[in-house]
Amino acid sequence: FYRGKVKVMETPVVVRSVLDAPDRKAALFQFEVDAKDFQPGLYTCQVNVIDAAAGKFVFPRLAMLVR
C-alpha cells in the first residue's frame, strides 16, 4: 500500500502454485489488513504478480479511500 509515493504497508509474500479457477486461468488469494494501520486519505494498493514459469509479471493497482 502506498500513500502518494511512500510505501506505508507491505503484506507477506503469497506463493501460489496451482490455478484455483482454471476456467479463468487464475490463482486466487486474499489477505486482511487492520484498518487502524491506515490514517484517513487516499492509498494505492499494488499487487505484484510474478509468473516465474512463463517469465511474465504485472503490477495491477487499485485506489482505496480511507475515511
N, C-alpha and C positions, 0 to 999 in steps of 0.2 A: 504494500500500500504506500502510495506517495501522496504527499501534500505539496503541490507545486512540483519542484524538482528534488524535494527532500524525502528520502525513504523513511517512513515512520514505523513500519512494521513489516516483518518477513515471517512467513509461516515455514514450518519444516518441509523438506522435500517430500513429495508424494511420488512413489515409484509404482507404475502400473505396467504389467507385462501381458495382460490379456485384454481383449475387447469385450467390454460388458454389454455393449449394444452393437452387435455385429452388423445389424441392418443399416446402421449409420456409420459403421467403421469407427466407433468411438469407445474410448476408455473413460469411464465415469469416475469422478472423485467429488468429495465435498469436504469442507473444513468449517470450523467455527472460530470466530474471533470475539473477544469480550468487548462489548460496546463501551465500557468505561475506559478502554485504552485509546479512544478517539475523542478529540476535542471537536466541538461543532465546526463544520466547514466542509469544503469540497475536497474529495480524495479521488485518486485514480487507483483502481485495482488492476494490476498487471499479472497475468498468468503466463509463465514461461513454459512452453510445451516443446520438448525436445524428443524427436523420434530418431534415436541412435541407429536403428536398423536401416531406416530409409535415408539417413543423413539430412533430415529436414528439421526446421524449427520455426515456430511462430510465437508472437508475443501479443495476444489479444489483450485489450484494455477495456475497462468499463468505468464509468463515473459513479461515485457514491457520495450522496449528500448526507451529512450528519447534522441533525438539528439539536 
